[in-house]
Amino acid sequence: MQNTIPCVMMRGGTSRGLYFRASDLPQDIATRDAVLVAAMGSADPSQIDGAGGGTSVTSKVAIVSPSSHPGADVDYLFAQVGVEKALVDTAPSCGNILAGVGPFAIECGYVPAEAGETTVRVRNLNTGALIDCVVQTPDRQVRYDGDTAIDGVPGTAAPIRLGFRNIAGSKTGRLLPTGNVRDTVCGIAVTCIDLAMPMVLVAAESLGKTGYESKAELDADAAFLARLEAIRREAALLMGLGDVSDSVIPKIAILAAPRGDSGISSRYFVPERCHAAHAATGAICIAGAARIGGTIAHALHVATAAGSPVVRVEHPKGAIGISVEASGTGRSVEISAASVCRTARPIFSGNLFIPAGIWTRESAPRLAA
């Protein structure tokens, strides 16, 4: 026996995931997580018995509902579903998957489409951040095709602008959780920062890397990955995040000066493997850190244009541009907002089959077209 749950699979930015209406999922968290694990086919590296793609960037979930917050139209809860483990982590957020939330909310009827473009105000339940998602809606319908290209995704699509507010201290309550622009962890200088995503930033050369290695090269270096994980876990304690052995936050990145015309080079970890491209929230965090004097990122950042608010972060597939709104100088910089352009595309809409033994329900409403 199997039950069905309406969902949409969508590419958001450089990630792919399942999008659900919150009302279609169990309210009990343990049951909900069991459903998500079954949906992805997790606890198996191939995820052959589910809709996951066998990688962390294709094992993601967005849960969307109307919001009661006065500054938001919809609430968005992100869930990172394990691949090899039957785990669901709602501690982090995902800016790439966020790119699909605006179109999904409009298609579900949560937000009426306006002529030209529609702003969907999103509250991220993972972090409390408020984000304006600007979606192209000519003729009051979501447009997915367009001429905007993002590195890490083939072809082009319609642009979706994401404007992030109140993102400092997303998990720790402080932009610099340790109170320092640099700390020493496992004998290595690091910057611990919490901006859109709690992160640990490390100069690549301090770990014997150039910072320009490919994902395959980094993933093949088991000793390096073990050392990086030790640094991440120790830094998490300094940041007040506790034991993060079963959590994907804080994330960690190794940084270098740019090779191209960007501002800084990054290899972002998820955290057990290098990201194929780059997380949007992670890029925001690095771009913000580049504006704060004394940080690892600031030391390696190369300004691309005088007075420009845009920081371009290089990654294995190209680069991602982040616009940062900041005030102050040196170590007294305050980050008020950040924005990034992403794209999204629905892949399928329908009913997902879940074994009845995991969650029994009498009926399942079909997803509105």
Secondary structure, DSSP 4 states (H G I P E B T S, - for coil): -EEEEEEEEEEETTEEEEEEEGGGS-SSHHHHHHHHHHHHT-SSTT-TTSS--SSGGGSEEEEEEE--STT-SEEEEEEEE-SSS--EE-SS--HHHHTTHHHHHHHTTSS---SEEEEEEEEETTT--EEEEEEEEGGGS-----SB--TTSSS-B--EEEEEES-BTTTTSSSSTTSSS-EEETTEEEEEEEBSSEEEEEEGGGGT--S---HHHHHT-HHHHHHHHHHHHHHHHHTT----TT---SEEEEEE--SSSSSEEEEEESSSSB-SS--HHHHHHHHHHHTSTTSHHHHH---SSTT--EEEEEETTEEEEEEEEEES-GGG-EEEEEEEEE-EEEEEEEEEEEETTT---S--PPPP-
